[in-house]
Amino acid sequence: MTEDKRNVTDEFRNMDVKDIKKVLDSRRHALQIAVENIERDFNMGTIVRNANAFNVKKVHVVGRRQWNKRGAMSTDLYMNVEYHATIDDFLRNVADCHVIGVDNIAGSEPLGSVSLPQNAVLVFGSEGPGLSQEMAEACEGIVAIEQFGSTRSVNVGVASGIAMYAWSQQHVLH
């Protein structure tokens, strides 16, 4: 047997992708992630990889279907990724969830002081522009990651990992 060089935990070594996904599907957390893919964002691979690390239920891509899968390191193969051409289509699909934006715009609440709903979809905008105004208005709340340096924001891929971990602290690790 050849050595399995994939970046998977020992539990999944030498398992077929389909079988790994089946096991992960049986253990998924309620959290869902959405990314507004207005431009071809090279951070989406990192967001999908983070979503795999936290074993979220689903990743929604709103807007362009094209994204840089290289950064996902094939973790997208183990995920449930759903594409939505429009914000309205996305919102219809997650109507039974709490849609929470993650952006440091006016009116956002500090992530550290917010109780995130268990049945949440955390929405991230593209690197640079953040959430579109239409998406921000569609969110029932917006949280911002507290920062203490001179930079206006952290990279959206980094922000996704921080936000998913915050949700996990409240609903998985307690």
C-alpha positions as CSV (number, residue, x, y, z in Angstrom):
1,M,0.0,0.0,0.0
2,T,1.3,3.5,-0.9
3,E,1.7,6.1,1.8
4,D,-1.2,8.4,2.1
5,K,0.3,11.9,1.8
6,R,-2.9,13.8,2.2
7,N,-3.3,16.4,4.9
8,V,-5.8,14.3,6.9
9,T,-5.8,13.1,10.5
10,D,-4.7,9.6,11.2
11,E,-8.3,8.5,11.6
12,F,-8.8,9.2,7.9
13,R,-5.6,7.9,6.4
14,N,-6.1,5.6,3.5
15,M,-9.8,6.2,3.4
16,D,-11.6,7.2,0.2
17,V,-12.7,10.8,-0.1
18,K,-16.3,9.7,-0.2
19,D,-16.0,7.7,3.0
20,I,-14.2,10.6,4.8
21,K,-17.1,12.9,3.8
22,K,-19.6,10.4,5.0
23,V,-18.0,10.2,8.4
24,L,-17.7,14.0,8.6
25,D,-21.3,14.4,7.6
26,S,-22.4,12.3,10.5
27,R,-20.5,14.6,12.9
28,R,-21.2,18.1,11.4
29,H,-21.9,21.0,13.7
30,A,-25.0,23.2,13.1
31,L,-22.8,26.2,12.1
32,Q,-22.9,27.2,8.4
33,I,-20.6,29.7,6.6
34,A,-21.3,32.0,3.7
35,V,-18.9,33.9,1.6
36,E,-20.0,36.8,-0.6
37,N,-17.8,36.1,-3.7
38,I,-18.1,39.4,-5.5
39,E,-14.6,39.3,-6.8
40,R,-12.4,36.3,-7.4
41,D,-11.2,36.2,-3.8
42,F,-8.1,34.2,-3.1
43,N,-9.0,33.9,0.6
44,M,-11.9,31.6,-0.1
45,G,-9.7,28.6,0.0
46,T,-8.6,29.5,3.5
47,I,-12.2,30.0,4.6
48,V,-13.2,26.6,3.2
49,R,-10.2,25.0,4.9
50,N,-11.2,26.6,8.2
51,A,-14.8,25.4,7.7
52,N,-13.4,21.9,7.3
53,A,-11.3,22.3,10.4
54,F,-14.4,23.2,12.4
55,N,-16.6,20.7,10.6
56,V,-19.3,23.1,9.7
57,K,-22.5,21.9,8.2
58,K,-22.3,23.8,4.9
59,V,-20.4,26.5,3.0
60,H,-22.5,28.8,0.9
61,V,-20.8,30.8,-1.9
62,V,-22.9,33.8,-2.9
63,G,-22.1,35.3,-6.3
64,R,-19.3,34.0,-8.5
65,R,-18.8,30.2,-8.6
66,Q,-15.2,30.6,-9.4
67,W,-12.7,30.7,-6.5
68,N,-9.2,29.7,-5.8
69,K,-9.5,26.1,-4.6
70,R,-5.8,25.7,-4.3
71,G,-5.8,27.4,-0.9
72,A,-8.4,24.9,0.4
73,M,-5.8,22.1,0.1
74,S,-8.6,19.7,-1.2
75,T,-10.7,20.2,1.9
76,D,-13.6,21.3,-0.3
77,L,-13.9,17.7,-1.3
78,Y,-15.0,16.8,2.2
79,M,-17.4,19.8,2.6
80,N,-20.9,20.5,1.5
81,V,-20.5,23.6,-0.7
82,E,-23.6,25.2,-2.2
83,Y,-23.6,28.0,-4.7
84,H,-26.2,30.9,-4.9
85,A,-26.2,33.3,-7.8
86,T,-27.9,36.0,-5.7
87,I,-28.3,37.2,-2.1
88,D,-32.0,36.5,-2.3
89,D,-31.4,32.9,-3.4
90,F,-29.0,32.5,-0.5
91,L,-31.5,34.0,2.0
92,R,-34.3,31.7,0.8
93,N,-32.0,28.7,1.3
94,V,-31.1,29.7,4.9
95,A,-34.5,31.1,6.0
96,D,-34.5,28.8,9.1
97,C,-31.1,30.1,10.3
98,H,-29.8,33.2,12.0
99,V,-27.7,35.1,9.5
100,I,-24.9,37.0,11.2
101,G,-22.4,39.1,9.3
102,V,-18.8,39.3,10.3
103,D,-17.4,42.8,9.4
104,N,-16.0,45.8,11.2
105,I,-18.6,48.3,9.9
106,A,-20.5,50.9,11.8
107,G,-23.1,49.3,14.1
108,S,-21.3,46.0,14.5
109,E,-21.0,44.5,17.9
110,P,-17.8,43.2,19.4
111,L,-17.5,39.4,18.8
112,G,-16.3,38.8,22.3
113,S,-19.5,40.1,23.9
114,V,-22.0,38.5,21.6
115,S,-23.8,35.2,22.1
116,L,-23.9,33.6,18.7
117,P,-27.0,31.5,17.9
118,Q,-26.4,27.8,17.5
119,N,-28.3,27.7,14.2
120,A,-26.1,30.5,12.7
121,V,-24.8,31.2,9.3
122,L,-21.7,33.4,9.6
123,V,-21.3,35.6,6.5
124,F,-18.0,37.0,5.3
125,G,-17.5,39.5,2.5
126,S,-14.7,39.7,0.0
127,E,-11.2,40.7,1.1
128,G,-11.1,44.5,1.0
129,P,-14.7,45.6,0.4
130,G,-16.2,43.3,3.1
131,L,-19.9,42.7,3.1
132,S,-22.0,44.4,0.4
133,Q,-24.5,46.9,1.7
134,E,-27.3,44.5,0.5
135,M,-25.9,41.6,2.5
136,A,-25.2,43.7,5.6
137,E,-28.8,44.9,5.6
138,A,-30.0,41.3,5.2
139,C,-28.1,40.1,8.3
140,E,-29.9,40.1,11.6
141,G,-26.7,41.2,13.3
142,I,-23.1,42.0,12.5
143,V,-20.1,41.2,14.7
144,A,-16.6,42.6,14.5
145,I,-13.4,41.1,15.8
146,E,-11.8,43.3,18.4
147,Q,-8.4,44.5,17.4
148,F,-5.7,46.5,19.1
149,G,-3.1,47.5,16.6
150,S,-3.0,50.0,13.7
151,T,-4.4,47.9,10.9
152,R,-8.1,48.5,10.1
153,S,-8.9,44.8,9.7
154,V,-7.5,41.3,9.8
155,N,-7.4,39.2,6.6
156,V,-10.9,37.7,5.9
157,G,-9.4,34.1,5.9
158,V,-8.0,34.8,9.4
159,A,-11.3,36.4,10.5
160,S,-13.2,33.3,9.4
161,G,-11.1,31.1,11.7
162,I,-11.5,33.4,14.6
163,A,-15.3,33.6,14.2
164,M,-15.7,29.9,13.7
165,Y,-13.6,29.3,16.9
166,A,-15.7,31.8,18.8
167,W,-18.9,29.9,17.8
168,S,-17.2,26.6,18.7
169,Q,-16.3,28.0,22.2
170,Q,-20.0,28.8,22.8
171,H,-21.6,25.6,21.3
172,V,-19.0,22.8,21.1
173,L,-16.2,23.2,23.6
174,H,-18.3,24.3,26.6
